[in-house]
Amino acid sequence: MNLPNYFLADLPPEATLNPGMIGEACLTLKRNREQFLSTRSTQSLITVLSNMGRHWLEPGYPFRKMALENGPGTLGFSEATLANGLDSFFRQFTAENFRALLHQELGHPQRLDVLTATDPEQESNRAGIALGPEFLVHVSPGKLPNPALLSIALGLMLRSAQVVTCTSGTSLLPRLFAHSLYDADSKLAACLEIVEWRRDNASSEQVLFEAADCVIAKGSEESVAALRQRLPLRTRFLGYPHRVSFAFVTQGVLSALNMRKMRAPRRTSSRGTSWGFLRRTSSMWRRGARSLLNNLQRRWRRNLRDVKHPSRAAKWRPR
């Protein structure tokens, strides 16, 4: 795979990253942010990202083809798994979804541009603006690409200069995404750097952390905790260790409307397999979700009958 050396991760394997190179890259990113990114409107950034998403869904898109050709050998995912994962991920890159996310998280889709006010804020004569960090560092968790790619997209919308660090052999998809950004808007790509640590680079990492306003890390609890100890006190840290989540549905929320929404586990269970999770585990969760849904449906129907026939429900009440 031949890519121009636009990013540090594009350098040949024998290249050594030293603290001086990392420090110079940080200064360049900050200058480029002031010149090319800080004044961009949210709508213009959404347009670039949604166009990129549409291109990544095209079978003939060069960067998608590179991902499918090189991904199996580099990342260990089959071509079918990679294709399914890319489709699931980039289908979400739409202007409507980005605006909805801004509205959900910030209350107004233009909150990152100017002082804005929601209806309740207008009633109390209040307004607000959201400002992102000047320099953002993402510590990528491993081979799963979604966290890194989504972090890049959201970091752009925050108008942050960004560095994404990857462990050895895991930078393929972040690199390709960065190159597709360069193809779409080279000035925006000049505010982004992809780094692959191929050997011990503790001194270079420390230079990077010293320059960062905010560090976002995903990984094991041990790695996240160890990273936190290395950061300066002034640097904001957002750590996301691995978690397994469970949801409990109480009887009080059972209704015809909510029951339809609760069918989501059937649709989302296959997404978990997009990047190579064990099919056996996915099948187990699908069976569990289906069993839970069936039980809840039966209980909802029984409760509905009890409402219509209170005397029938009374027979089953414990004394």
Protein Blocks (a to p, Z undefined) as FASTA:
>chain_A
ZZddfbfklpcfklccdfklmmmmmmmmmmmmmmmmmmpcfklmmmmmmmmmmmmmpmkl
mklmmmmmmmmmmnopafklmmmmmmmmmmmmcfklmmmmmmmmnopaklmmmccddfkl
mmnopacdddddfbdcdddfbjblklmmmmmmmmmmnopacdddddehilmmmmmmmmmm
mmmommlmmmpccdddfbdckkmmmmmmmmpmbdcdeddfklmmmmmmmpcfklccdddd
dddddddddfklgcfklmmmmmmmmmmmmmmmmnopafklmmmmmmmmmmmmmmmmmmmm
mmmmmmmmmmlmmmmpcZZ
